Amino acid sequence: MGVLKKIDQNAERWLLLVFYVLLVITMAVEVLRRELFSYSSIWGEEIVRYAFIYLAWIGAAAAVKERAHIRIDVLMHYVGPRPKAALYIFGDLVMFAVALVALFWSFETVLVSAKFGSVTDGLRISKVWFLMAVPLGFSLMIWRLIQSFQRDLKSLRDGTPVFEGDKLFD
């Protein structure tokens, strides 16, 4: 299996793991410092906050990849494979349009922050690094939606069952 294929299959999982571990370890250290030493740092709260923001946006992209977002699929139980694929394509097109608009406007926020040199309160690091979580998340979503279009168009053409993701409940 090639490196690019592994990255394509697992990029969000690896990134989610990194940010989740960073969040949990930093939070645990800060709780121990606060309870045992009656001292807490200003940087700990910021790291947890920004790790959570990255976690949320990368997780949204991972949910697009796995078709794990909440959806109303009552109609999907009554249609065949081709109409089901067409409905999924329509939903992905709407999400794609929203993601493009959101990507455009999220870059504007990053550019304004870069222009004025805004920094975080505690770490004094440029906020651009943390505001980039939103464009990164939407870029990953757009990439996963393009892959979803390819997969669904193949299902529509072949009349095979469309990928619906794993079910949480039956």
C-alpha positions as CSV (number, residue, x, y, z in Angstrom):
1,M,0.0,0.0,0.0
2,G,1.5,3.3,-1.1
3,V,2.2,6.2,1.3
4,L,-0.3,8.5,-0.4
5,K,-3.0,5.8,-0.1
6,K,-2.3,5.4,3.6
7,I,-2.5,9.1,4.1
8,D,-5.8,9.3,2.2
9,Q,-7.3,6.5,4.2
10,N,-6.1,7.6,7.6
11,A,-5.1,11.3,7.6
12,E,-8.1,12.5,9.7
13,R,-7.7,9.6,12.2
14,W,-4.0,10.4,12.8
15,L,-4.7,14.2,13.1
16,L,-7.6,13.5,15.4
17,L,-5.4,11.3,17.5
18,V,-2.7,13.9,17.8
19,F,-5.0,16.7,18.8
20,Y,-7.0,14.5,21.2
21,V,-3.9,13.3,23.0
22,L,-2.6,16.8,23.2
23,L,-5.9,18.0,24.6
24,V,-6.2,15.2,27.2
25,I,-2.6,15.4,28.4
26,T,-2.6,19.2,28.6
27,M,-5.9,19.2,30.5
28,A,-4.7,16.5,32.9
29,V,-1.4,18.3,33.6
30,E,-3.3,21.5,34.2
31,V,-5.8,19.9,36.6
32,L,-2.9,18.3,38.6
33,R,-1.0,21.6,38.7
34,R,-4.1,23.4,39.9
35,E,-5.1,20.9,42.5
36,L,-1.7,19.8,43.8
37,F,0.3,23.0,43.5
38,S,-2.4,25.6,43.5
39,Y,-0.9,27.0,40.3
40,S,-2.1,26.9,36.7
41,S,-0.5,28.3,33.5
42,I,-2.1,30.6,31.0
43,W,-0.9,28.5,28.1
44,G,-2.6,25.3,29.2
45,E,-6.1,26.6,28.7
46,E,-5.2,28.0,25.3
47,I,-3.6,24.8,24.1
48,V,-6.7,22.9,25.1
49,R,-9.0,25.4,23.4
50,Y,-7.1,25.4,20.1
51,A,-6.6,21.7,20.1
52,F,-10.4,21.3,20.5
53,I,-11.0,23.7,17.6
54,Y,-8.8,21.6,15.3
55,L,-10.4,18.4,16.7
56,A,-13.8,19.7,15.8
57,W,-13.0,20.8,12.2
58,I,-10.9,17.7,11.3
59,G,-13.6,15.6,12.9
60,A,-16.2,17.2,10.6
61,A,-14.1,16.3,7.6
62,A,-13.8,12.7,8.9
63,A,-17.5,12.5,9.3
64,V,-18.0,13.6,5.7
65,K,-15.6,10.8,4.6
66,E,-17.5,8.2,6.6
67,R,-21.0,9.7,5.9
68,A,-21.4,10.0,9.6
69,H,-23.1,13.4,9.8
70,I,-26.7,13.4,11.1
71,R,-29.2,13.1,8.3
72,I,-32.8,12.4,7.8
73,D,-32.9,9.2,5.6
74,V,-36.5,8.0,5.8
75,L,-36.9,8.4,2.1
76,M,-33.7,6.4,1.4
77,H,-35.4,3.2,2.7
78,Y,-38.1,3.4,-0.1
79,V,-35.9,4.1,-3.2
80,G,-33.7,1.8,-5.3
81,P,-29.9,2.1,-5.7
82,R,-29.9,4.6,-8.5
83,P,-32.3,7.2,-6.9
84,K,-30.5,6.7,-3.6
85,A,-27.2,7.5,-5.3
86,A,-28.7,10.6,-6.9
87,L,-30.1,11.8,-3.6
88,Y,-26.7,11.4,-1.9
89,I,-25.1,13.3,-4.8
90,F,-27.6,16.1,-4.4
91,G,-26.9,16.3,-0.7
92,D,-23.2,16.3,-1.3
93,L,-23.6,19.1,-3.9
94,V,-25.4,21.2,-1.4
95,M,-22.7,20.5,1.2
96,F,-20.0,21.2,-1.4
97,A,-21.5,24.7,-2.2
98,V,-21.8,25.5,1.5
99,A,-18.2,24.4,2.1
100,L,-16.9,26.5,-0.8
101,V,-18.6,29.6,0.6
102,A,-17.4,28.9,4.1
103,L,-13.9,28.2,2.9
104,F,-13.8,31.6,1.1
105,W,-15.1,33.5,4.2
106,S,-12.9,31.6,6.6
107,F,-9.8,32.6,4.7
108,E,-10.9,36.3,5.0
109,T,-10.7,35.9,8.8
110,V,-7.2,34.4,8.6
111,L,-6.1,37.2,6.3
112,V,-7.4,39.9,8.6
113,S,-5.7,38.3,11.5
114,A,-2.4,38.1,9.6
115,K,-2.7,41.7,8.4
116,F,-3.1,43.1,11.9
117,G,-0.8,40.7,13.6
118,S,-3.2,39.5,16.2
119,V,-1.7,37.1,18.8
120,T,-3.1,34.8,21.5
121,D,-3.3,36.2,25.0
122,G,-1.1,33.7,26.8
123,L,1.2,32.1,24.3
124,R,1.7,35.3,22.2
125,I,1.6,33.1,19.1
126,S,0.0,34.5,15.9
127,K,-3.7,33.6,15.8
128,V,-3.3,32.7,12.1
129,W,-2.1,29.2,13.2
130,F,-5.3,28.6,15.1
131,L,-7.7,30.4,12.8
132,M,-6.4,28.1,10.0
133,A,-8.3,25.2,11.6
134,V,-11.5,26.4,9.8
135,P,-10.1,26.6,6.3
136,L,-8.2,23.4,6.9
137,G,-11.4,21.6,8.0
138,F,-13.4,22.9,5.0
139,S,-10.6,22.1,2.6
140,L,-10.5,18.5,3.9
141,M,-14.4,18.4,3.6
142,I,-14.2,19.5,0.0
143,W,-11.6,16.9,-0.8
144,R,-13.7,14.2,0.8
145,L,-16.8,15.4,-1.0
146,I,-15.0,15.2,-4.3
147,Q,-14.1,11.6,-3.4
148,S,-17.7,11.0,-2.4
149,F,-18.9,12.3,-5.8
150,Q,-16.6,9.9,-7.6
151,R,-17.8,6.9,-5.5
152,D,-21.5,7.9,-5.8
153,L,-21.3,8.6,-9.6
154,K,-19.8,5.1,-10.1
155,S,-22.7,3.6,-8.0
156,L,-25.2,5.6,-10.0
157,R,-23.7,4.5,-13.3
158,D,-23.4,0.8,-12.3
159,G,-26.7,0.6,-10.3
160,T,-24.8,-0.8,-7.3
161,P,-25.7,0.1,-3.7
162,V,-24.3,3.4,-2.7
163,F,-21.9,3.8,0.3
164,E,-24.0,4.8,3.3
165,G,-21.5,4.7,6.1
166,D,-21.8,2.7,9.2
167,K,-25.1,2.7,11.1
168,L,-25.1,3.7,14.7
169,F,-28.5,2.2,15.3
170,D,-30.7,-0.2,13.3
